Amino acid sequence: MQKKEFLIIPNNKDLYLYKKYNLNSFILPLQGFSIGYNCYFDVDEINELSKSYNIFVILNKFLHMTIYDFEKIYKKFDKKIKFIVEDIGLVNIIDRDRLVLYENHILSNYKAINYLSELNIKNVVINNDLTISELKEIISKTKSNIFYHYISKNMLMYSRRNLVKNFNKYYELDENVEEYLLNESVTHKELEISDEECGSVVRYHKIFCASKYLNELNSLNLIIDLTNINQVSVNMILENLDNEKLCDLIDSDYYFLEHDIKYKVGDIK
């Protein structure tokens, strides 16, 4: 596989700020169809930005009946724009050459990737809860175009319920608080839970960073998700994207890369 470029999920709408880092590829959350990001873009904004940048649009919500709302606007997007989607129902709407399937927490082995390839789904996002050995096996045994969350605060789940708002209401707390930092009682790991208009998101507080294994992952499309990362860390990340020691410069974690997680969802090996 040839070396791919970094793809940035920005934490603000001013993409010009990334010019000095020679970054030209962006993944933009679509307003109304995505959850868990710092900023969202509508169709007109995305089309305008696609004139200057290489643009992917991410839809990470399960859409249910709103899938028909997306079908109505799909043809409004510039044809060079590609889509990263979690709802597999969208494969019946989006042209296969413009589609990147993102089955979060499910796509974890080369057999599944090769099966999707037989269905002409050749662009996929794989899990980042895989060991480096598992990742290298996937790279060696597939020919698909693979995307990987290289740096991010991993989203563990989202809910259509406003969990923070309901918590505040039940315990008669400040209703203006929209985010809490929780200490999970079993592992004692810190988790971020935050509300949005359309629901709630739970993230791991530390930044997942795979820079230690950059050389082994260089053939993948590496996603840099800057959501909910403080600006000091954002600057450090952008200035050291090619630095294998980046993980030591930020408050990071790469446990999954070195510890096998048994019984992964969707593992058919």
PyMOL commands that set and color helices and strands:
alter all, ss='L'
color gray80, all
select helices_A, chain A and resi 15-21+43-49+64-74+88-92+96-98+110-118+132-141+163-170+211-217+231-239+246-249+255-258
alter helices_A, ss='H'
color red, helices_A
select strands_A, chain A and resi 6-9+25-29+54-59+82-85+99-101+123-126+145-152+155-159+179-183+190-196+199-204+207-209+221-225+252-253
alter strands_A, ss='S'
color yellow, strands_A
deselect
rebuild
show_as cartoon
